Amino acid sequence: MPVLTPFLRLLVLALTFAVLLGCALQPQILPVTPQMDLSGAAARGAGRTIAISVVDGRGNNVVGYRDPADTNSVITTAPELTRVVQREVEQAYTRLGFRVVPQGETADIALTVKIAELGYTRQAGRVVNNINTGATIEATSEMNGKSVTGTYKDAQGKEMVWKPNLADNAEVMNRHLGAALSRMAADPRLTE
């Protein structure tokens, strides 16, 4: 059996450390880019005014962990989450024929959109990982002295061999968020 020189031992140790470091999961900050699909929503604004407020109702910005046993594998949302969702929702209601006014101004409808959940859970198997993701939006509208509420969800479960990278996780979470917001915009109860 060949004897490793101190240099070769050091080289093997360094390569082993590099491989292990490359396998370690790093935190992910998801860019927020939801796209709302209004194909299922009727244009019903007819110029009525709407004031929209978006709030993050989650206790913190953690979406989940790529590896539940590794706190370094945390997935969080970017700080601009509510600002981006606010802009997207305002644009959607404008396309539906409403005139968006700033919060605090008198409006025909006051709509509060709460991001109730953005979730990512992983159950590891020997070969396959079961990954469940989803988004939940809760909305409350005030109009003509009455209040209407609704809850809108989108979720999926998926089996994967590899842990998804940042681009994969961002794509699926933005798809969920966009779909839940689209269901909200399509609900005529919030504006009629």
VENFENWO-V662016 format. One record per helix or strand of 3 or more residues. SS is the DSSP state (a for helix, b for strand). FROM is the first residue (numbers start at 1). LEN is the number of residues. If there is no record, write none. Layout:
<<SS:FROM:LEN> <SS:FROM:LEN>>
//
This chain:
<<a:6:18> <b:28:3> <b:49:8> <b:62:4> <a:71:3> <b:74:4> <a:81:15> <b:99:3> <b:109:16> <b:129:15> <b:146:15> <a:166:21> <a:188:3>>
//
